[in-house]
Amino acid sequence: MTYMAERTTVRLPQDLLERAKRKAAAEGRTLTSLIEDGLRLAVAESRTGAKGKRVLPPISKATGGPLPGHDLTDLSALQEIEDLDYVDRMRRLK
């Protein structure tokens, strides 16, 4: 597929940009390719109406609550855990 790349400015929250850069580096790819893939997924999902599977934080079987060290009110920390789990799963698939 041949296309002409276009430059644009996108404003992102600092924590999201940092997580995206870490994820791209962990996968050995550019931030641009990560953003491009994400946009393709978002556009494809909006056409099909499909919603992504919600990922819940790990739950301790011993007590029935969150594992020690997981603050359920800190959404950035929960997203970070999810990102790290994703990178770990991708590494195991290689």
C-alpha positions as CSV (number, residue, x, y, z in Angstrom):
1,M,0.0,0.0,0.0
2,T,1.5,3.3,-1.1
3,Y,0.5,6.4,0.7
4,M,1.8,9.8,1.5
5,A,2.6,10.4,5.1
6,E,1.3,13.6,6.6
7,R,2.6,15.4,9.6
8,T,0.2,16.7,12.3
9,T,0.4,17.9,15.9
10,V,-1.4,15.9,18.5
11,R,-1.8,17.0,22.1
12,L,-1.6,14.2,24.7
13,P,-1.5,14.0,28.4
14,Q,2.1,13.7,29.6
15,D,1.6,10.4,31.4
16,L,-0.1,8.8,28.3
17,L,2.7,10.0,26.0
18,E,5.3,8.5,28.4
19,R,3.5,5.2,28.6
20,A,3.2,5.1,24.8
21,K,6.9,5.8,24.4
22,R,7.8,3.0,26.9
23,K,5.5,0.6,25.1
24,A,6.9,1.4,21.7
25,A,10.4,0.9,23.0
26,A,9.6,-2.4,24.7
27,E,8.1,-3.6,21.4
28,G,11.1,-2.4,19.4
29,R,9.0,0.0,17.2
30,T,8.5,3.7,16.7
31,L,6.0,5.8,18.5
32,T,4.5,6.7,15.1
33,S,3.8,3.0,14.3
34,L,2.2,2.5,17.7
35,I,0.0,5.5,17.2
36,E,-0.9,4.4,13.7
37,D,-1.9,0.9,14.8
38,G,-3.9,2.3,17.6
39,L,-5.8,4.6,15.3
40,R,-6.4,1.8,12.9
41,L,-7.9,-0.3,15.7
42,A,-10.0,2.6,16.9
43,V,-11.4,3.3,13.4
44,A,-12.1,-0.4,12.8
45,E,-13.9,-0.8,16.2
46,S,-16.1,2.2,15.5
47,R,-17.2,0.7,12.2
48,T,-18.1,-2.7,13.8
49,G,-19.4,-1.3,17.0
50,A,-17.2,-3.8,19.0
51,K,-16.0,-2.8,22.4
52,G,-12.7,-3.9,23.9
53,K,-12.5,-6.4,26.7
54,R,-12.2,-4.6,30.0
55,V,-9.1,-5.7,31.9
56,L,-9.5,-5.8,35.7
57,P,-6.7,-5.6,38.2
58,P,-5.3,-8.8,39.7
59,I,-7.4,-10.2,42.6
60,S,-5.9,-12.1,45.5
61,K,-7.5,-15.5,45.9
62,A,-6.5,-15.6,49.5
63,T,-8.5,-12.5,50.6
64,G,-10.7,-11.8,47.7
65,G,-9.4,-8.2,47.4
66,P,-6.8,-6.5,45.3
67,L,-3.2,-7.7,45.6
68,P,-1.1,-5.7,48.1
69,G,0.3,-2.5,46.6
70,H,-2.6,-2.0,44.2
71,D,-4.5,1.2,44.8
72,L,-7.8,0.9,42.9
73,T,-8.3,4.7,43.0
74,D,-5.1,5.4,41.1
75,L,-6.1,4.9,37.5
76,S,-2.7,5.8,36.1
77,A,-1.1,3.1,38.2
78,L,-3.7,0.5,37.1
79,Q,-3.1,1.5,33.4
80,E,0.7,1.1,34.0
81,I,0.1,-2.4,35.4
82,E,-2.0,-3.2,32.4
83,D,0.6,-1.9,30.0
84,L,3.4,-3.9,31.6
85,D,1.3,-7.0,31.5
86,Y,0.6,-6.5,27.8
87,V,4.3,-6.0,27.0
88,D,5.1,-9.2,29.0
89,R,2.5,-11.2,27.0
90,M,3.8,-9.8,23.7
91,R,7.3,-10.8,24.7
92,R,6.2,-14.4,25.5
93,L,4.5,-14.7,22.0
94,K,7.8,-14.0,20.2
